[in-house]
Amino acid sequence: RAAMLPLTAIFAKGGTYVTTGYFQAGEALRMMAEDKVTATYPSFWTIMSDLVDHPDFEKTDLSRVKLMNANFAVQPPEIGEKMKKALPNAVFVGTFGMTETAGTVSTSRLDATEKQRFTRLGTPLSGMEVKAINHETGEEVSPGEKGEAWIRGYSTFTEYYKSPEKTAEALDEDGWFHSGDQISIDPDGQIMFHGRLKD
């Protein structure tokens, strides 16, 4: 699902999309070097840690990478430091999203500061609304405070398959998806993920 965004972006720009059916760090590093990859989407800690801990990581030329969706805000700090060193020409961005929103809800903008791109998960995409709600009172929390992510926009799902009860719990009559994710929103609109309120 999340792979659809970079795939359609590559088609729109007339590029080449490189992927595998099953992630293996050594194979991914080889492909990145041989295919001269310029943008990457390894958003998750499990993928990042496998890449930076692989014996071929330090000897793989990754200098052509210009953009990486890295989500360093939710990864151990050493991952970001290793990636910065290995990809000196890259801009790193963070994203926040989920299956029910067809992937990405927010992403770092290229004009965001490096600190924002390393410690936050960006601002909502055009056409998406996000607010942090106090789970007990139903009121929107103040900037910087934690609350449940409520999301509304063009890519929000319409229903859970054959589960009207679950759909009714998650989607309100105004189209807001009550995600169960705990977030905070900075005064400048930057989103940070703080875990789940429910499984």
Buried (B, 14 or more C-beta within 10 A) or exposed (E): EBEEBBEEEBEEEEEEEBEEEEBEBBEBBEBBBEEEBBBBBBBBBEBBBBBBEBEBBEEBEBEBBEBBBBBBBBBEEEBBEBBBEBBEEBBBBBBBBBEBBBBBBBBBEEEBEEEBBBBBBBBBBEEBEBBBBBBEEEEBBEEEEBBBBBBBBEBBBEEBEEEEEEBEEBBEEEEBBBBBBBBBBBEEBBBBBBEEBEE
